[in-house]
Amino acid sequence: MADLEEKMAYMKNQPSTMLPEKEEVLNAAISRVDVLEQELQATKKEELSKAVSENGLVESGKESDGKKASDKE
């Protein structure tokens, strides 16, 4: 049991290391996530711009409908 405790203590004191291959895969995944986040932000910005533009068209359509109704009176 003491031998096992010594081995555990030794392992605890060792710095954790990552294989270079695993680190490379992890860095590639992080880079891909960064690219996807940028694409998502660009898409959100485009969609928001479209929604604002469409809302403006709808609002201007309502205003012109309102003017037409008041012109009829």
ZADO-1210 file (C-alpha; in nm, 4 decimals, padded with zeros to 6 digits):
<atoms>
<atom x="00.0000" y="00.0000" z="00.0000" code="MET" pos="1"/>
<atom x="00.2853" y="00.2378" z="00.0821" code="ALA" pos="2"/>
<atom x="00.4331" y="00.1676" z="-00.2607" code="ASP" pos="3"/>
<atom x="00.1074" y="00.2713" z="-00.4246" code="LEU" pos="4"/>
<atom x="00.0931" y="00.5888" z="-00.2139" code="GLU" pos="5"/>
<atom x="00.4489" y="00.6755" z="-00.3184" code="GLU" pos="6"/>
<atom x="00.3607" y="00.6281" z="-00.6843" code="LYS" pos="7"/>
<atom x="00.0518" y="00.8472" z="-00.6451" code="MET" pos="8"/>
<atom x="00.2523" y="01.1196" z="-00.4711" code="ALA" pos="9"/>
<atom x="00.5122" y="01.1031" z="-00.7489" code="TYR" pos="10"/>
<atom x="00.2451" y="01.1291" z="-01.0179" code="MET" pos="11"/>
<atom x="00.0789" y="01.4225" z="-00.8414" code="LYS" pos="12"/>
<atom x="00.4054" y="01.6140" z="-00.8392" code="ASN" pos="13"/>
<atom x="00.4712" y="01.5581" z="-01.2093" code="GLN" pos="14"/>
<atom x="00.3666" y="01.8403" z="-01.4413" code="PRO" pos="15"/>
<atom x="00.0851" y="01.7382" z="-01.6661" code="SER" pos="16"/>
<atom x="00.1978" y="01.7184" z="-02.0258" code="THR" pos="17"/>
<atom x="00.0116" y="01.6850" z="-02.3489" code="MET" pos="18"/>
<atom x="00.1319" y="01.4973" z="-02.6517" code="LEU" pos="19"/>
<atom x="00.2214" y="01.7334" z="-02.9367" code="PRO" pos="20"/>
<atom x="-00.0295" y="01.5610" z="-03.1651" code="GLU" pos="21"/>
<atom x="-00.3129" y="01.6144" z="-02.9180" code="LYS" pos="22"/>
<atom x="-00.2102" y="01.9750" z="-02.8661" code="GLU" pos="23"/>
<atom x="-00.2109" y="02.0304" z="-03.2423" code="GLU" pos="24"/>
<atom x="-00.5602" y="01.8813" z="-03.2748" code="VAL" pos="25"/>
<atom x="-00.6829" y="02.0927" z="-02.9846" code="LEU" pos="26"/>
<atom x="-00.5364" y="02.4115" z="-03.1331" code="ASN" pos="27"/>
<atom x="-00.6948" y="02.3325" z="-03.4708" code="ALA" pos="28"/>
<atom x="-01.0319" y="02.2810" z="-03.3026" code="ALA" pos="29"/>
<atom x="-01.0008" y="02.6088" z="-03.1135" code="ILE" pos="30"/>
<atom x="-00.9107" y="02.7903" z="-03.4347" code="SER" pos="31"/>
<atom x="-01.2121" y="02.6394" z="-03.6094" code="ARG" pos="32"/>
<atom x="-01.4394" y="02.7487" z="-03.3252" code="VAL" pos="33"/>
<atom x="-01.3010" y="03.1018" z="-03.3546" code="ASP" pos="34"/>
<atom x="-01.3756" y="03.1054" z="-03.7289" code="VAL" pos="35"/>
<atom x="-01.7271" y="02.9723" z="-03.6703" code="LEU" pos="36"/>
<atom x="-01.7910" y="03.2392" z="-03.4058" code="GLU" pos="37"/>
<atom x="-01.6817" y="03.5103" z="-03.6504" code="GLN" pos="38"/>
<atom x="-01.9071" y="03.3664" z="-03.9216" code="GLU" pos="39"/>
<atom x="-02.1965" y="03.3515" z="-03.6760" code="LEU" pos="40"/>
<atom x="-02.1479" y="03.7144" z="-03.5765" code="GLN" pos="41"/>
<atom x="-02.1384" y="03.8181" z="-03.9433" code="ALA" pos="42"/>
<atom x="-02.4565" y="03.6214" z="-04.0133" code="THR" pos="43"/>
<atom x="-02.6317" y="03.7749" z="-03.7119" code="LYS" pos="44"/>
<atom x="-02.5301" y="04.1209" z="-03.8295" code="LYS" pos="45"/>
<atom x="-02.6640" y="04.0515" z="-04.1814" code="GLU" pos="46"/>
<atom x="-02.9916" y="03.9107" z="-04.0481" code="GLU" pos="47"/>
<atom x="-03.0373" y="04.2058" z="-03.8147" code="LEU" pos="48"/>
<atom x="-02.9711" y="04.4439" z="-04.1011" code="SER" pos="49"/>
<atom x="-03.2269" y="04.2617" z="-04.3176" code="LYS" pos="50"/>
<atom x="-03.4836" y="04.2662" z="-04.0368" code="ALA" pos="51"/>
<atom x="-03.4353" y="04.6374" z="-03.9780" code="VAL" pos="52"/>
<atom x="-03.4592" y="04.7039" z="-04.3508" code="SER" pos="53"/>
<atom x="-03.7745" y="04.4930" z="-04.3861" code="GLU" pos="54"/>
<atom x="-03.9258" y="04.6519" z="-04.0776" code="ASN" pos="55"/>
<atom x="-03.8564" y="04.9934" z="-04.2258" code="GLY" pos="56"/>
<atom x="-04.0318" y="04.8908" z="-04.5463" code="LEU" pos="57"/>
<atom x="-04.3278" y="04.7572" z="-04.3494" code="VAL" pos="58"/>
<atom x="-04.3446" y="05.0762" z="-04.1424" code="GLU" pos="59"/>
<atom x="-04.3269" y="05.2972" z="-04.4515" code="SER" pos="60"/>
<atom x="-04.6003" y="05.0840" z="-04.6095" code="GLY" pos="61"/>
<atom x="-04.8206" y="05.1331" z="-04.3037" code="LYS" pos="62"/>
<atom x="-04.7603" y="05.5069" z="-04.3130" code="GLU" pos="63"/>
<atom x="-04.8538" y="05.5311" z="-04.6795" code="SER" pos="64"/>
<atom x="-05.1645" y="05.3183" z="-04.6140" code="ASP" pos="65"/>
<atom x="-05.2563" y="05.5533" z="-04.3322" code="GLY" pos="66"/>
<atom x="-05.2095" y="05.8547" z="-04.5554" code="LYS" pos="67"/>
<atom x="-05.4253" y="05.6981" z="-04.8234" code="LYS" pos="68"/>
<atom x="-05.6998" y="05.6306" z="-04.5710" code="ALA" pos="69"/>
<atom x="-05.6899" y="05.9888" z="-04.4462" code="SER" pos="70"/>
<atom x="-05.6862" y="06.1177" z="-04.8043" code="ASP" pos="71"/>
<atom x="-06.0097" y="05.9269" z="-04.8682" code="LYS" pos="72"/>
<atom x="-06.1839" y="06.1070" z="-04.5813" code="GLU" pos="73"/>
</atoms>
